[in-house]
Amino acid sequence: MLDVRRLRLLRELAHRHTIAAVAAALSYTPSAVSQQLSSLEREAGVRLLERSGRRVVLTPAALALVEHTEVVLERLEQASAALASMRDGLSGPLRIGVFPSAARTVIPPAIAALADRHPHLEPSVREIDPAAVADALRSGELDVALVHSYDFVADPPEPGLDTTHLFDERMFVAAPRGLDPRPGEDDPLGRWRDAPWIVAPTATRCGTMTLRACEGAGFRPNVRHVVDDFSTVLALVGVGCGVALVPELAAVEPALGVVLTPVPMKRSTLGACRRGSGTHPAIAAFLQIVTRRRSSEP
């Protein structure tokens, strides 16, 4: 019989690529991970790992086993959700991941509403980059997370995870009051082609979105500042340092001197959880509250 805990380690190795990364994520020592994977090989009766320099590579048998593992783990999540739905009331921990602008605006009222309706539930919030959410969910560090996707940025599905669309936000060009756009230009982005730009790092979805949106308007932005915090971005815009693309949640309280102009783009917020766990009543209750509160706002 194959050990589910060892199968989970193999699945993590498929996603994280090194034994050291698996050990760090799951609070094991690298030697303990290696020992468990060796035991899994003996249980499977086939070779699962091959050495390639300092790295290990999954064999075709291991890759096939990972596919079956995803199905097994999904069914276990479904079983856990079914049992939770049979209990009286919601209780226990609910670990929530969230990106910064949602942490400031969406999470406080959602947590308050969750506490009011389910006083025995114990939600805990962790601010996390959406790029790190998949690993945190698969490893069990989080139960549910809010992530975002932008127009112009492909968002491929993550193995072992399910996502649910929750709400959309408008996007705005934030520009300093008094800064004149390019005369005769009607495109809300193109009219700022000559201005200095403030963008997020290109490794982030926001940074990629800005570059691609500007390219779609026919220019590459003149990047003056690289900042990965919307509050700082808006403060820089307010003192005349440049223009930027910002989503609605980040523009709730713009700095003085900032003019916001809507553009035909959106950012979408999704709820992410391990595949099979979406029907867990605690996860479903949290996502439902987030969706309802946003839809009721003007």
QUITAJO-V469459 format. One record per helix or strand of 2 or more residues. SS is the DSSP state (alpha for helix, beta for strand). FROM is the first residue (numbers start at 0). TO is the last residue. If there is no record, write none. Layout:
BEGIN
SS_FROM_TO + SS_FROM_TO
END
This chain:
BEGIN
alpha_3_15 + alpha_18_25 + alpha_29_43 + beta_48_51 + beta_54_57 + alpha_59_84 + beta_91_97 + alpha_99_116 + beta_120_126 + alpha_129_137 + beta_143_149 + beta_160_175 + alpha_189_191 + beta_195_198 + alpha_204_215 + beta_221_225 + alpha_229_237 + beta_242_246 + alpha_247_250 + beta_257_273 + alpha_280_295
END
